[in-house]
């Protein structure tokens, strides 16, 4: 059962890597919530998606994860979004209402397509936000990644702890996101667990 925090805590994980199962176990260890944004063209097996859906939210991430949705025609964008939504709803038996823009690239037409397909939220890849976001332009707080210019050469973990404390102080919003495959590639599991424990101990 996911823990209810006094502030708005979110985590989300993109692309449907096989390491999402490891991520799910780590979230469970600290009773933290998570959304897994899974494209139809993904690494996870069908049974893995069904398994994740038992304890976590599943979000849509398009059929084929286009590099830039803005470059597609409006009908093509609708197809990418709607077909993935139908695929995930068919697997999980759940209503899929959360979307993530592939690579964080989108236009106003993409937002229109997302709304047309019945979604209630859509996440970007922007970081640094600790206030309630626009539901169709959701800005996150921290990306689990070694080097982003927004961190000003500060280790991502220290940046995350600082932002969490700022958000908690104002009863605000904290959203951590990433790709479990990148967490594995860059050897960030121990640092991520340290952050989860930090969150757990402070709420």
C-alpha positions in Angstrom: 0.0 0.0 0.0 1.4 3.4 -1.0 2.1 5.8 1.8 0.0 9.0 2.0 2.3 12.0 2.4 1.4 15.3 3.9 2.7 17.0 0.8 2.2 16.2 -2.9 4.8 13.5 -3.7 5.0 11.9 -7.1 7.4 9.7 -8.9 7.2 8.6 -12.5 9.3 6.3 -14.7 9.4 6.3 -18.4 9.7 3.9 -21.4 8.8 0.4 -20.0 12.3 -0.9 -19.2 12.7 -4.3 -17.6 14.3 -2.5 -14.7 10.9 -1.0 -13.9 10.3 -4.2 -11.9 13.3 -3.3 -9.7 12.1 0.2 -9.4 8.7 -1.0 -8.3 10.3 -3.1 -5.6 12.3 -0.1 -4.3 9.1 2.0 -4.2 7.3 -0.7 -2.3 10.1 -0.9 0.2 9.5 2.7 1.2 5.7 2.7 0.6 6.0 5.3 -2.1 3.7 5.9 -5.0 4.7 5.8 -8.7 3.4 6.0 -12.2 5.0 3.9 -15.0 4.6 5.5 -18.4 4.8 2.7 -20.9 4.8 2.8 -24.7 3.3 0.0 -26.7 6.7 -0.6 -28.2 8.5 -1.5 -25.0 10.8 -3.9 -23.2 8.4 -5.0 -20.5 6.4 -8.2 -21.0 2.6 -8.1 -20.9 2.6 -10.0 -17.6 5.0 -7.4 -16.2 2.7 -4.5 -17.0 -0.2 -6.4 -15.4 2.0 -7.0 -12.4 3.0 -3.3 -12.1 -0.7 -2.2 -12.4 -1.6 -4.1 -9.2 0.2 -1.5 -7.0 1.0 1.4 -9.3 -0.6 3.7 -11.8 0.1 3.0 -15.4 0.4 5.9 -17.8 0.5 6.2 -21.6 3.6 7.1 -23.5 2.5 6.6 -27.2 2.6 3.6 -29.5 6.2 3.9 -30.8 7.8 6.7 -28.7 8.4 9.2 -31.6 11.4 11.4 -31.1 9.4 14.6 -31.6 5.6 14.5 -31.5 5.5 18.1 -32.9 6.8 16.7 -36.3 3.8 14.4 -36.7 0.5 15.4 -38.3 -2.4 15.8 -35.9 -4.1 12.5 -37.0 -0.7 10.7 -36.5 -0.4 12.2 -33.0 -3.9 11.1 -32.1 -3.2 7.6 -33.4 0.1 7.3 -31.4 -1.7 8.4 -28.3 -5.1 6.6 -28.6 -3.7 3.3 -29.7 -1.3 3.2 -26.7 -4.1 4.1 -24.4 -6.3 1.3 -25.8 -3.5 -1.2 -25.5 -2.8 -0.4 -21.9 -6.4 -0.3 -20.9 -7.0 -3.6 -22.5 -4.1 -5.1 -20.5 -4.8 -3.6 -17.1 -8.6 -3.3 -17.2 -8.0 0.2 -15.8 -8.9 3.6 -17.2 -5.6 5.2 -18.3 -5.8 9.0 -17.7 -2.1 10.1 -17.3 0.2 10.7 -20.3 3.8 11.6 -20.7 5.2 13.4 -23.8 8.0 11.4 -25.3 11.3 13.1 -24.8 9.3 16.1 -23.4 8.6 17.4 -26.9 5.1 18.5 -27.7 3.0 21.4 -29.2 -0.4 22.8 -28.5 -1.7 20.4 -31.1 -0.2 17.5 -29.0 -2.1 18.9 -26.0 -5.3 19.0 -28.0 -4.7 15.3 -29.0 -4.1 14.3 -25.4 -7.3 16.0 -24.3 -9.2 14.5 -27.2 -8.1 11.0 -26.2 -9.5 11.5 -22.7 -6.5 12.1 -20.5 -6.6 14.3 -17.4 -2.8 15.0 -17.1 0.3 15.1 -19.2 3.9 15.3 -17.9 6.8 17.1 -19.4 10.6 16.6 -18.7 11.2 20.1 -17.2 12.6 20.1 -13.6 12.9 22.5 -10.7 9.2 22.9 -9.9 7.8 22.6 -6.4 4.4 24.2 -6.9 1.2 22.7 -8.2 1.6 22.4 -12.0 -0.6 22.9 -15.1 -2.2 19.5 -15.5 -1.3 19.3 -19.2 2.1 20.8 -18.9 3.3 19.1 -15.7 6.7 20.3 -14.7 8.7 17.9 -12.4 11.1 18.6 -9.6 14.0 16.3 -10.2 15.2 14.0 -13.0 17.3 11.1 -11.8 20.3 11.7 -14.0 23.9 12.5 -13.3 24.3 15.8 -15.1 21.6 18.3 -15.9 22.6 21.9 -16.4 19.7 22.9 -14.1 21.5 21.3 -11.2 24.4 23.9 -11.5 27.1 21.1 -11.1 25.5 19.9 -7.8 25.0 16.2 -7.5 21.5 15.3 -8.5 20.9 13.6 -5.1 21.8 16.7 -3.1 19.7 18.8 -5.5 16.8 16.5 -4.9 17.1 16.6 -1.1 17.2 20.4 -1.2 14.2 20.6 -3.4 12.3 18.1 -1.3 12.9 20.2 1.9 11.8 23.4 0.0 8.6 21.7 -1.1 7.9 20.2 2.3 8.4 23.6 3.9 5.6 25.1 1.8 3.5 22.0 1.8 4.1 22.0 -1.9 4.8 19.6 -4.7 7.7 17.2 -5.3 7.9 15.0 -8.4 10.9 12.8 -9.1 11.1 11.1 -12.5 13.5 9.1 -14.6 14.2 6.0 -16.7 15.0 2.9 -14.7 17.3 1.8 -17.5 19.3 5.0 -17.0 19.3 4.5 -13.2 20.9 1.1 -13.9 23.2 2.3 -16.6 24.7 5.1 -14.5 24.7 3.0 -11.3 22.3 5.3 -9.4 20.3 2.7 -7.5 22.0 3.3 -4.1 21.7 7.1 -4.5 18.0 6.7 -5.4 17.4 4.5 -2.4 19.1 7.1 -0.2 16.6 9.7 -1.5 13.6 7.4 -0.9 14.8 6.8 2.6 15.3 10.5 3.1 11.7 11.1 2.0 10.4 8.3 4.1 12.2 9.6 7.2 11.0 13.1 6.8 7.2 12.6 6.5 
